[in-house]
């Protein structure tokens, strides 16, 4: 699965979009290609990744003090071990690690920039939290995610959402915000989530997403909001004695201006805009132009931010610090895991039905990077139809829908729908599924909210709530 030249030249745009909307690195789609990256690691090399996931899940619950003081060292140690193996024992490993480092820098640059810019925007909703108001906020966030990405929407709305529910805030309030605003909401445009943007870069028409995914998006959002509403009705009224004027006020409007060049810088690439010159080639630098732009915007936004907005948001850098350290470990340790999964997807694609593509893509996207998972399974599905995932023309044909003698009446577009829906939706299954998940969790914890642990999030909410909903979507859209 070798990306076309334009895609490789647009690697930073890809990385930036991945950083904007999801939690994990988009390095694996480079790592699963041919040539120097065709190395298949031993299975045991995925153990550091598994160990890191287990410690993220159990640390805050069973040994919180040790984890709080040492999670940075643990992430660096495990990631450094895998990196050392690739540097010493793998041909072309240094180049692969260079790709990973570039992806991580792009990831953290945009995540940090969005975090800082959004932190200078204070939205105050002077109303008492009610099931109806919360449902409207979640629906608004789902739509907004398609315009500024799931990270942008999450950072703009999480604080006002927490404030309106003061005195009645329950764990499910935070969980459903992550479900809807931080993940599933961004499924209507390529801007909303990285897998969809990668498909767009590869050749999927921009409006294909809206045309084909609006029904599963609408059904899933409505179902989840309805479930949330039923939960919230039982919560009752706020116990707070605060008086509410009913007004909605906005402080720090200037920072909305910073969002325009921040998001716009992602698209300044020949892989996105035909004929646009490559900034790297024009300025004779190998990497980093967008990152400099993003971090410069962040610094300017922070220095010129409305102090009342920062104070009202109780702004600090702890959430982005946690994301930065944990994901440097995840980026490195995930490389062998994704290579193994990519090889499996390629070699077993012939036996995969639409159902298998949906569930495999989804379940793996919950714990791995949904961007390379999307690309690996996309390549496998296209192979069933005799198409090349490296050809933008073939991907466009695949998206528009062709029939295969092997597949009978099942059109290729149904496979792309299943892979796209699963890659985006299942990011809500765990805290590490998307970067905004962790950031929302951290911000909520700073307000002393009752936030579910990693394990509790999965067994109390993801499995009993999300899996049945995703099962309904599968049965109606891809099975019935």
N, C-alpha and C positions, 0 to 999 in steps of 0.2 A: 504494500500500500504506500506508494511513493507520491507525495504531494507534488502538484505541478509547480513550475518555477515561480509563477506569480504568487502562489500561496506561500512559498518559502521566503520570498522577498517581503511578504507581508507578515512575517512571523511576529513582529512586535505588535502589530494591530491585533493579531490573534491572541497573543499573550495578554494584551491590555483588556480585550473583551472578556477573556477568561477571568482576569483579575477583577473586573467590574462586577461580574455576575455569579461567579461560583467559587467554591472553596478550595479547589485543588489545582495543581499545575497542569498545563496542557502540553507537557513535555513528552508524554508517552506516545503521541502520534508520530513524533520524530523518531522515537526510540524503537518503534515497531516496524520501521521501514526496512528497506534492503540495505545492501552495501555494508558499510562499517557498523551499522546498527542492527544487523541481522543476528547478532549474538543472542542466544537464548540462555538466560541465567539458570543456575541450579535452583531447585525449589526451595532449598533451605535459605537462600538469600532473601526470600520474602518474609522470613521470621522477624527481622527488626521492625518491619511495617506492622505486622500482627501484634508484636509486643507494644509498640507505640500506641496502637488503637486500644489495646487492653488497659494500658496505664491511663490513657485519657478517660476511659470509661470508669475505671475503678479508683483512680487517685483521689478525686474530690470527695468520694464517698467513704473509702476505707482508711486512707492515710492522707487527709487533707493538708496537714501542716507540712509534711515531707514534700508533697506534690507542689504546694504553693511556693515553696522555697527552692525547689530543684527541677521544675518542669523544663526550664530553659536548658539546663545542663543535660537532661535526659534526651531532649529533642536533638540537641547538637551532637551528643555522643552517638546516638543510633544513626542519625543521618550521616555523620562523619565516618562511621564504620563502613556503611554501604558505599559512600563516595570513595573511600580509600581503596576498596576492592575494585571498583571500576577504573580508578586511576592506575592501579598497579597490574591488575590481572586481566583486563579486557582490552583487546585491540580496538582502538578508536574510543576508548572509555573517556579520555580527557575531553574530546570534542563533545561527547554526550553530556558530560558534566558541565561543560561550558553552556550548552543549550539549556540545561536545567537552571543554571545560575541566571541566565538571561531571562528565562521565564519567571523565576522567583522575583527578580528585581522589578520586572514589569508588573507582576502581581501585587507586590507590596507597595509600589509607587502609586498605582491607581487606587488601591484599597485605602491607603493612608490619605491620599488627596481627597477622595470622596468623604472619608470620615471627618477630616478637618473642615472641609467646606460645609458639610451638612451640620457639623457641630456649631457653626456660627449662625444657624438659622433656628430661631425659636418660634415654634408654633404653639400658641395657647388657645385651647378650646375651653371657654368658661362655661362648661356645662357638666352636669352630673352624668357619670357613666351609666348607660342603660343598654340593654340588649340591642335595641334598634340603632342607637348611635354607634355602638361597637361594630355591628354588622355593616353599617354604611362606611365606616373607616376601613374595614377590611376589604370591602368591595372597591373603594377608591384606591387603596394600596395595590390591589391586584391590577387595576388598569394602569396606574402610575408606573408600575414595574416595567411595563412595556415601553415606556418613554425614557426613563432614566436608569433602567436596570434594577434588578432586585436589591443590590446593595444601596443604590441611591434612594430608592423608595423606603427601604427599611430604616436607614439612618435619618431620613426626614420625619418619619411617622412614629417611630417606636417611643420616643419621649412623650409627645402629646398623648399617645395611646395609653401609656402608663399613668400619666397625670389624671386623665379623665376618670380612670378607674381606681383612684386612690380611695382606700377604705373598703374596696370590694374586690381587689385584685386577687385572682386565683392562678395556680399554675397553668391551667388550660388557656387562660387569656394569652400568655406568652407563647405557648405551643402553637395555637392556631394562628397567631400572627406570623410565626416562622413558616408554618404550612403554606399560608396563602400569599402573604406579601413577599417573604424572602425566597420563595421557590416557585410555586405553581403559577402565580400571577404572571410571571415573565415568559409565558409560552406563546404569545401572539405575534411577536416580531423578532427578527434576528437580533435586535438590540436587547431584548429581554433576557436572553440566556446564552452562554458561550457555545453550546453545541449547535444551536440554531444559527449563530453567526458563522461558525465554521462551515456549516452546510451552505450558507450564502456565499462565503468566499470560494467554496469549491464549485458552485454552479447552480445551487437551488435558487430559483427566483425569489426575490425579496418578499413578495406578497403571497407566495405559496404557503407560508406558515399560517398567515391569517385565514386564508381560504380553506385550508385543510384541518387546522387544529382548533378553530373557534368552537366547534361543538364539544369535543372532550374538555377544552378549557372551561367553557361555560358550565357544562354539567358538573365538573369537579368542583369548581369554585362555589356554585350554588349549593351543591350537596354539603360541602364543608361549612359554608356559612350557616346553613340550616341546622347542622349538627351543633355548631358553636352556639347558635341562638338558643337551642334547647338547653344546653349546658348553662348558658348565661342567665336564662330566665330563673333558674333555680338558685342563682347566687343572691338575688334580692337587691335591695337598695344599698347605696353607699352608707357606711357608718360615719363618714366624715361630716363635721358640722360646718364646713366651709360654705360661704354664700357664692352663688353662681350668677353671673350677669347675663349669660347666654351669648356673649360676644366671642368672635374668633379673631385673634390679633396675631400679627406677624412682625417679628423683630429680626433685623439682620437681612433685609431684602437684598442688600448689596451682594450677598453670597450667591444668590441665584444667577447673577451675571457671571460669576466664576464657573458655574456649572457648564455654561455654554462652550467656552474653549476647552474645558476639561474633557467633556464627552466628545466634542468635535475633533480633538487631537487624535482620537482613536481612528478616525476615518481618513486621515491624511496619508494615504498609502495607495500605491498603484494596484494592489490586490483588491481594493474597495472601490476606488474611483479610477476609471479608465483614463490613462494619459497623465495621471498625477505623478510628478517625479518622485523617485525614492529619496527621502531625506538623507538616508545613510550614504547613498551613492553621491548625491549632490554635494554634501558637506564633507565627504571623504572620511566618515567615521563609521566603525563597524556596528555600533549599537548605542542606544541610550538617548536619542533625541527626544522621543516622546516622554521618557521618564524624567528628563530634565524639565520639560514643559510642565508636566504634571506636578512635580515637586515644587517647582517655582510658584505655580498657582497656589499650592497648599501653603507655602510660606507666606506669600502675599495675603492670602485669605485669612490666615491666623493673625498676622500682624495688624491687619486692618479690620478685624472682626469687631462687631458690636459687643462690648464687654458685658452688657446686660444679657445679651443672647447667650454668650458663653457661660455666664454665671447661672442663668435660668436653666440651662441644659446640664449644669454641673459637669462641664466638659473637663476631661482629663485623657491622658494617652494610654491608660491601662488596657482598654479593649484592643487597641491596635497592637500594643506590645505583646499581648497574649497570642493574637493571631500570627504576628511576625515570627515568634519563636516556635510555636507549634507547627506552623506550616513549612518552615525551613526543614524541619525533620520529616514532615509528610512528603514534601517534594522529593527529597533524596531517597527515602526508604520505599517510596511508591514505584520507582523506576522498574525494578525487577518484577514486582507484582503485576504491573500493567503489561510488561513484555510477555509474561507467561499467559496472561488472559488474552492478549492480542493474538498470540500464536494459536491458542485453542480456538478462538473465534474463527480464524482464517481456515484452520484445518477441518472444522466441523460444520462449516456454513451450509454444506450441501444437505445436511440432515436437519437443519433448523427450519421450523415453520414460523409463521407470523407470531404465534403464541410464544414460542421459545425466544424469538428475538425480543419480544416485549418484556418478558420476565427476566431474561438474562441481562439485557441492557439496564433495566430498572434496578434490580437488586444490586448489581455491581456499581451502578451510579450512586447508590446510597452510601457506599464506603470508599469508592475510588473517584477519580476525576471523571465527571460525566462527559467532558469534551473528548478526550481520547477514546473513552468507552463508546461514545457515539460513532466516532470515525472508524474504529475497529469493526463494529457490527455493521456499519454502513458498507464497508468494503466487502464484508462477507455476504451481505444480502445482494449487492450488485453482482457478485460473482455467480450467484444462482441464475442470473439473467444474462450471463455472458458479457457483462459491462465492466469497464475499467474505472475504479474509484479515483484514478489520477487524471481522468479526462473530464473537463467541465461540461463538454457536450454530452457525454454519457450520463453524468449526474443529472443534467437538465432533463434528458429523456427518462431517466429513472423516476424523477420527481413527477413528471407529467403523467406517467403511467404507461407501461407496456406489459403485455402478457407473455408468459413463457409456456412452451409446450410441456415443460416439466411441472410447472406450477398450476396448470389448468387455467381456470378463470380468475385466479388471484392476480391482481395487478401489482406492479412494483411499487406504486405510490402508497399502497397499504402497508408495505414493509417500512417505507420511510416514515409514514405516520406513526407506526408502532414504536420505532426506534426513537423518533423525536419526542413523542409524548413521554415515554419511559425515562429517557435521559434527563428531561427537565423535571418531571413530577417527583421522581424517586429521590431527588436531592433533599427532599424534606424528611427522609426516613431517619436521619441521624444528625447530630450537631455538626459533624464534619462534612456533611453532604454539600454545604455551600458556605462560603465565608461569612455572609450575613447572619447565618444561624449562630455561629460562635459570638459574633459581635453583639447581637441582640441579647443573647444569654448573659454576656458580661455586663452590658448596660443595665439589664434588669436586676442582676445580682447587686449592683452598686446602689440600687434603690431599696435594698433589703427585701425585695420581692421573693416569694417562695418559688424558686426556679427548680424544675425537675432535674435530677442528675442524668448523666448520659444513659445509664441503664433504664432508669424510670421513664425517661422520654420515649424510649423504644417500646418497653413492655406495657406501659399504661396508655400510650397515645398512638405511636406509629403503627404498631401491630393491630390493635383493636379498632382504630379509626381509619388510618390511611389504607391499609391493605384491603379491607372490604370495599372501600371506595374505588381503589385502583382495580380491584377484581371486577367490579361492576363496569368500569370503563373498558376493561379488556373484553368482557363477555359481550357487551353491546356493540363496541366499535370493531373488534378484531376477531371475534369468534362466531357471533350470531349471524 
